[in-house]
């Protein structure tokens, strides 16, 4: 990924409670940090993220996204991520209204719009989520803010075009890149989108 200039490594943390799957956590992130200078973009799909954000930042996360559905104190968690030295981002599941993130737009580095139900890789992109990308991008432009809009789930050469034209500028891709014969060529197609 480094050799083909992938912009960041997206690290999906699942706790088996917020989502029905378990992946990995802080010790693995520490080991990954030792191996690379890539931007580490940590996506927390866990309950009570505020309890752990400081430790993920210390383990080497550059960006930390947490789910708006998983935390009561949104502003407090954003502040905690910043004071731990990472860039805060809020994630929303496909069925969560995008308006829920509007009160926090001034405070975050990025908004993550899930384009599949979080929990498993290899799922199909949900096209209905694009109206959320469009709406949040419009709101960001109206407020003249400098915020990235990330999409995560089912991103391939085709859906990347759809997402980019809706206003997404950070594309997370797993299966499409890792199953490609040439990751470089596949990544090039995402960039072109
Ligand atoms: Zn993710």
Boltz pocket constraint, residues with backbone or C-beta under 6 A from the ligand:
constraints:
  - pocket:
      binder: B
      contacts: [[A, 10], [A, 11], [A, 12], [A, 43], [A, 152], [A, 172]]
      max_distance: 6.0
